[in-house]
Amino acid sequence: MSEYRAEHVGSLLRPPELLSARFLRTKGRLSAEQLRQSEDRAVLTALELQRAAGLRVFTDGEFRRENFMASIMETIGSLVPVDRATSFQPSWHRGSGEPPYEETDLPKVAVGERLYRKVAQSTVEAAFLARHSPGQFKITMASPTMGAQLWAPGVTDRVYPSRREMLHDFVELQLHDVQTLVEAGVTWIQLDSLAYIPYVDERQRAAGKARGIDIDARLAQLTEVDNAMARAAKARNPGVVVAMHFCRGNNRSAWTAKGGYEPIAERLFGDVVAVDRFLLEFDTERAGGFEPLRFVPPGKTVVLGLVSSKTSALEAEDDLKRRIDEAAKYVPLDQLALSPQCGFASTVQGNLLTIDDQQRKLELVARTADAVWG
């Protein structure tokens, strides 16, 4: 997969027509089939947008999803509404001079019964992409480690005695989903594994220790789960590309953590051996320097997320080339690639830029990759 030097993380800004269709569906003024037709049209447009930008790895923009967690939250039937105090709600921030973060419609839910699968959304996405993608496509899905966020005291512990037991069921469900995708012919899967966030942020790491969390044990559990997912895919087809994405939060151009990869780099890059590509945030100083990349073993690709999906400002191509050269001091250039730092719409509302801004960013990624790697 070294020939794929330019890609994007997965989600794209939803066009107004699709946002309108989703709204009408929630009001009962549009049927499920009509919404599906609107999604199909939007995905076809998104595929053309990516092709025109010069990309050769395609996604459906996650247009059939409410947010990046949909591969968990919209496919299982075990969630119940909870109040804000009970639900997992990260603290979101924007930089100085930027618009303050506004509350979005992140669902306030938790696991309230034994986990079971309601629908297999990713298979619908894959089938449509298999028919219409102009080239190699990937399916993005939240790592089952993200299911830990859906634990609520007084709710979830009525059906699961521990988070570990709940996580086990999440893993089993998503292992089956991965195997089903590969058996259906999918050859590229990306795990969005943001459960590592607290362990790069100094304040969150200190707060975890204060609560008695064994950070080494927790990291070992995370890498074990992500490894199991990657191995399950490759057991069905050794040629499947398995990628893993990790950022510091991405919601309406806001972020939830800061800190470099050093505290987790040796374990992350050394233990998650079955993953082929690491898509990593590096667009601001919040992500630290490239030094942790020294732990990346031969044969793995690091996709440098140097282009911001959070702001409309267009990066300079020469600056991107300079930063790629800096990263190449720690991992060989032929193991590097380029992308935005995260999706453009991790939630349905999307980040604070326009579809035209997004197009310019994608074109910049493809153009810079061509200039660096040919």
MARFIGU-319942 format. One line per field, with one value per residue (C-alpha): residue in one letter; x, y, z. Coordinates in Angstrom, 1 decimal. Last residue first. Layout:
BEGIN
residuo <- c(A|...)
X <- c(X|...)
Y <- c(Y|...)
Z <- c(Z|...)
***
This chain:
BEGIN
residuo <- c(G|W|V|A|D|A|T|R|A|V|L|E|L|K|R|Q|Q|D|D|I|T|L|L|N|G|Q|V|T|S|A|F|G|C|Q|P|S|L|A|L|Q|D|L|P|V|Y|K|A|A|E|D|I|R|R|K|L|D|D|E|A|E|L|A|S|T|K|S|S|V|L|G|L|V|V|T|K|G|P|P|V|F|R|L|P|E|F|G|G|A|R|E|T|D|F|E|L|L|F|R|D|V|A|V|V|D|G|F|L|R|E|A|I|P|E|Y|G|G|K|A|T|W|A|S|R|N|N|G|R|C|F|H|M|A|V|V|V|G|P|N|R|A|K|A|A|R|A|M|A|N|D|V|E|T|L|Q|A|L|R|A|D|I|D|I|G|R|A|K|G|A|A|R|Q|R|E|D|V|Y|P|I|Y|A|L|S|D|L|Q|I|W|T|V|G|A|E|V|L|T|Q|V|D|H|L|Q|L|E|V|F|D|H|L|M|E|R|R|S|P|Y|V|R|D|T|V|G|P|A|W|L|Q|A|G|M|T|P|S|A|M|T|I|K|F|Q|G|P|S|H|R|A|L|F|A|A|E|V|T|S|Q|A|V|K|R|Y|L|R|E|G|V|A|V|K|P|L|D|T|E|E|Y|P|P|E|G|S|G|R|H|W|S|P|Q|F|S|T|A|R|D|V|P|V|L|S|G|I|T|E|M|I|S|A|M|F|N|E|R|R|F|E|G|D|T|F|V|R|L|G|A|A|R|Q|L|E|L|A|T|L|V|A|R|D|E|S|Q|R|L|Q|E|A|S|L|R|G|K|T|R|L|F|R|A|S|L|L|E|P|P|R|L|L|S|G|V|H|E|A|R|Y|E|S|M)
X <- c(5.7|6.6|7.0|5.3|2.5|1.9|1.7|-0.9|-3.0|-3.0|-3.5|-6.5|-8.1|-7.6|-9.0|-12.1|-12.7|-12.6|-15.1|-17.3|-17.1|-15.4|-16.4|-16.4|-19.4|-23.0|-23.2|-20.4|-16.9|-17.4|-14.1|-12.3|-9.0|-5.5|-5.8|-3.7|-0.1|2.1|5.3|7.1|9.1|10.3|12.0|10.9|12.6|14.4|11.6|9.3|11.3|11.2|7.4|7.4|9.3|7.1|4.0|5.5|6.2|2.6|1.3|-1.7|-5.1|-7.0|-10.5|-10.0|-10.8|-9.8|-6.2|-3.5|-0.5|-2.1|1.0|0.1|2.6|3.1|4.4|6.9|9.8|8.8|7.5|9.3|11.3|7.9|7.9|10.3|7.8|6.9|3.9|0.2|-1.0|1.7|-0.7|-1.4|0.2|-2.7|-1.9|-3.2|-1.3|-1.1|-0.5|-2.0|-1.2|1.7|-0.3|2.4|5.4|3.7|1.2|3.5|6.6|4.4|2.2|3.9|5.7|2.6|2.6|0.0|-3.4|-6.9|-10.6|-10.6|-13.1|-13.6|-17.3|-16.2|-12.7|-10.9|-7.2|-6.5|-6.0|-6.6|-5.8|-5.4|-5.9|-5.1|-6.5|-4.0|-4.0|-7.7|-10.0|-7.2|-6.2|-9.4|-9.4|-5.8|-6.7|-9.5|-7.4|-4.6|-7.0|-8.2|-4.7|-3.6|-6.4|-5.9|-2.2|-2.9|-5.3|-2.7|0.0|-2.4|-3.4|-6.3|-6.5|-8.6|-5.6|-3.8|-6.6|-6.5|-2.8|-3.3|-6.1|-3.9|-0.9|-2.8|-1.3|-2.9|-6.4|-6.6|-5.8|-9.6|-9.7|-9.4|-10.9|-10.2|-9.8|-10.6|-9.3|-9.9|-13.7|-14.7|-17.9|-15.8|-13.7|-16.8|-18.3|-15.0|-14.9|-18.6|-18.0|-15.0|-17.2|-19.7|-17.1|-15.2|-18.3|-19.1|-15.6|-15.9|-19.0|-17.1|-14.2|-16.5|-17.6|-20.7|-22.6|-26.5|-27.2|-23.7|-24.8|-27.4|-26.3|-22.9|-22.9|-20.7|-21.0|-17.5|-16.1|-17.6|-14.7|-12.5|-14.6|-12.7|-14.9|-15.4|-14.1|-14.6|-12.0|-12.2|-9.8|-11.0|-13.9|-16.3|-19.8|-20.6|-18.2|-19.0|-22.7|-22.0|-19.5|-21.9|-24.7|-22.2|-21.2|-24.7|-25.1|-28.4|-29.6|-26.6|-26.8|-25.3|-26.9|-29.0|-28.7|-25.5|-25.4|-26.9|-26.6|-26.4|-24.1|-26.4|-23.9|-23.2|-21.2|-17.5|-16.4|-15.5|-11.7|-9.6|-7.7|-8.1|-11.2|-12.1|-14.3|-14.6|-15.7|-19.3|-19.9|-23.5|-24.6|-24.6|-26.0|-29.1|-29.4|-31.1|-30.9|-28.5|-28.7|-29.8|-26.4|-25.8|-26.4|-24.1|-21.3|-20.6|-22.2|-19.3|-18.1|-21.3|-24.9|-24.0|-25.1|-22.9|-19.7|-17.9|-18.6|-14.9|-12.3|-8.5|-7.2|-7.3|-6.8|-9.3|-11.5|-11.7|-12.6|-15.4|-16.6|-17.0|-18.7|-21.3|-22.0|-22.3|-24.8|-27.0|-27.0|-27.8|-30.8|-32.0|-31.6|-33.6|-36.4|-36.3|-36.5|-39.5|-39.5|-41.9|-41.5|-39.8|-36.5|-36.7|-37.2|-34.0|-32.0|-33.3|-32.4|-28.9|-28.6|-29.7|-27.3|-24.3|-22.6|-19.0|-16.8|-15.9|-13.1|-9.5|-8.3|-5.8|-2.6|0.5|-1.3|1.6|3.0|0.0)
Y <- c(11.1|10.9|14.5|16.4|13.8|13.9|17.7|17.7|15.0|16.8|20.2|18.9|17.6|20.9|22.9|20.6|21.1|24.9|24.5|22.3|25.1|25.4|25.2|21.4|19.2|19.1|15.4|14.7|13.6|16.0|17.1|14.0|14.1|15.4|15.9|13.4|12.6|9.5|8.1|4.8|5.7|8.8|6.7|7.2|9.5|12.1|11.6|13.5|16.7|16.2|15.8|19.0|20.9|19.5|20.7|24.1|24.3|23.3|26.2|25.4|26.7|28.5|27.1|25.6|22.2|19.8|20.8|19.5|17.8|14.5|12.4|8.9|6.6|3.5|0.3|-2.1|-1.2|-0.5|2.8|3.6|6.5|8.1|9.4|12.2|13.8|16.6|17.4|16.9|20.1|21.9|21.8|19.7|16.5|14.0|10.4|8.0|4.7|2.2|-1.5|-2.7|-6.3|-5.3|-3.1|-3.8|-1.8|1.3|1.7|0.5|2.5|5.6|5.8|8.4|9.9|10.6|14.4|16.2|17.9|16.8|17.6|19.4|21.8|22.3|21.3|18.0|16.6|15.0|14.5|12.2|8.5|6.6|2.9|1.2|-2.4|-3.2|-6.6|-8.9|-11.6|-12.2|-13.9|-14.1|-10.6|-9.1|-11.0|-10.0|-6.3|-6.6|-8.6|-6.0|-3.2|-5.2|-6.0|-2.4|-1.1|-3.7|-3.0|0.7|0.1|-2.1|0.6|3.3|1.5|3.7|4.7|7.8|10.0|8.1|8.9|12.6|12.6|11.1|13.6|16.5|15.2|14.5|11.6|8.9|10.3|10.2|6.5|5.6|7.5|4.3|4.9|1.6|1.8|-1.2|-1.8|-4.9|-5.3|-8.4|-9.6|-12.0|-9.0|-7.1|-10.1|-10.7|-7.1|-7.2|-10.5|-8.9|-6.0|-8.0|-10.0|-6.8|-5.1|-8.2|-8.2|-4.5|-5.1|-7.7|-5.3|-2.5|-4.6|-6.3|-5.9|-5.7|-3.5|-2.1|-0.3|1.9|2.9|3.9|4.7|2.8|4.0|5.5|2.0|1.3|3.3|0.2|-1.5|0.6|2.9|2.0|3.3|1.3|1.9|2.3|1.5|3.0|4.8|3.7|2.8|-0.8|-1.8|1.6|0.7|-2.8|-1.4|1.2|-1.4|-3.8|-1.0|-0.5|-4.0|-3.5|-4.2|-6.1|-7.2|-6.0|-7.0|-4.1|-0.4|0.6|4.4|7.3|11.1|11.6|14.3|17.0|19.8|22.3|25.3|25.7|29.3|30.9|31.1|34.0|31.7|28.0|25.9|23.5|20.5|18.7|15.1|14.0|10.4|10.1|10.1|13.9|14.5|12.4|8.9|7.5|3.7|1.8|-2.0|-2.1|-2.0|-0.7|3.1|3.6|1.2|1.9|5.2|6.4|8.7|10.7|10.6|8.1|7.5|10.2|8.6|10.5|7.4|6.7|6.7|6.0|7.3|11.0|13.7|16.3|15.4|11.8|12.9|15.2|12.5|10.1|12.8|13.3|9.6|9.6|12.5|10.7|7.5|9.4|11.1|7.7|6.2|9.1|8.4|4.7|5.5|7.7|11.5|13.7|11.7|14.6|12.8|12.0|15.6|16.5|13.8|15.0|18.6|17.6|15.6|18.6|20.9|18.8|16.8|17.7|14.7|11.9|9.3|10.1|11.5|9.9|10.7|8.5|5.4|3.7|2.3|0.0)
Z <- c(-7.3|-3.6|-2.5|-5.4|-5.7|-1.9|-2.0|-4.8|-3.2|0.2|-1.3|-3.4|-0.2|1.5|-1.5|-1.5|2.2|1.8|-1.0|1.2|3.8|7.2|10.8|11.3|10.7|11.9|11.4|13.8|12.9|10.0|8.3|9.4|11.2|10.8|7.1|5.1|4.0|3.6|5.2|5.2|2.1|3.9|6.5|10.1|12.6|10.4|7.8|10.2|9.6|5.9|6.0|8.0|5.3|2.6|4.5|4.9|1.1|0.3|2.4|4.6|3.7|6.4|6.6|10.0|11.7|9.0|9.5|7.1|8.7|9.6|8.7|7.5|9.1|7.1|8.7|7.1|9.4|13.1|14.3|17.6|16.1|15.4|19.0|17.8|15.5|17.7|19.9|19.0|20.5|18.5|15.5|12.4|13.6|14.1|13.2|10.7|11.5|8.6|8.5|11.8|12.9|15.2|17.6|20.3|19.0|17.6|20.5|23.3|22.2|21.4|24.5|26.7|23.6|21.5|22.2|24.3|23.9|24.6|23.9|20.5|18.8|15.1|15.4|17.0|16.6|19.5|20.1|17.2|16.5|13.3|12.8|9.4|8.4|4.8|3.8|2.0|4.7|4.0|6.6|9.2|8.2|9.4|12.7|13.2|12.9|15.4|17.9|17.6|18.4|21.5|22.8|22.2|24.4|27.1|27.3|27.6|30.5|32.3|31.8|33.0|36.2|37.1|40.8|40.4|41.0|38.2|35.8|36.8|36.1|32.7|31.9|32.9|30.9|27.8|25.9|28.0|28.0|24.2|23.8|23.6|20.3|18.2|14.8|13.1|9.4|7.1|3.6|1.5|1.7|-0.3|1.5|3.5|4.7|5.8|7.6|9.5|10.6|11.7|13.7|15.4|16.1|18.1|20.0|20.9|22.2|24.3|25.9|26.5|28.7|30.7|31.1|32.2|35.1|36.6|33.3|33.4|36.3|36.0|32.8|34.5|38.1|36.8|33.1|30.6|27.0|26.9|27.2|23.8|22.3|22.9|20.2|17.6|15.7|12.1|8.8|5.6|2.9|-0.9|-3.7|-7.0|-8.7|-5.9|-7.3|-6.9|-4.1|-2.4|-2.2|-0.8|1.7|3.1|3.5|5.2|7.5|8.8|10.2|12.1|15.6|17.0|20.7|23.9|27.2|28.5|29.5|27.6|27.8|26.0|25.8|22.0|20.8|19.6|19.7|22.5|21.3|21.5|21.6|18.2|17.7|19.2|21.5|20.5|20.8|23.6|24.4|27.8|27.2|28.0|29.0|30.2|33.9|34.5|31.1|31.7|30.2|27.2|26.6|24.4|23.8|20.2|18.5|15.0|15.4|18.4|17.5|13.8|14.5|16.6|13.8|13.9|12.7|10.0|6.4|5.0|6.5|3.7|1.5|1.5|-1.2|-1.6|-4.9|-4.2|-6.9|-5.8|-8.7|-7.4|-3.9|-5.1|-7.5|-4.5|-2.5|-5.3|-5.4|-1.6|-1.7|-4.2|-2.2|1.0|-0.6|-1.9|1.6|3.1|0.7|1.6|5.3|4.6|4.9|6.9|10.2|11.9|12.3|8.5|7.7|9.6|7.8|4.4|5.2|6.2|3.0|0.9|2.8|1.8|4.7|5.3|4.8|7.1|6.5|7.5|4.2|1.8|0.0|-0.3|-1.5|-3.5|-0.3|0.0)
***
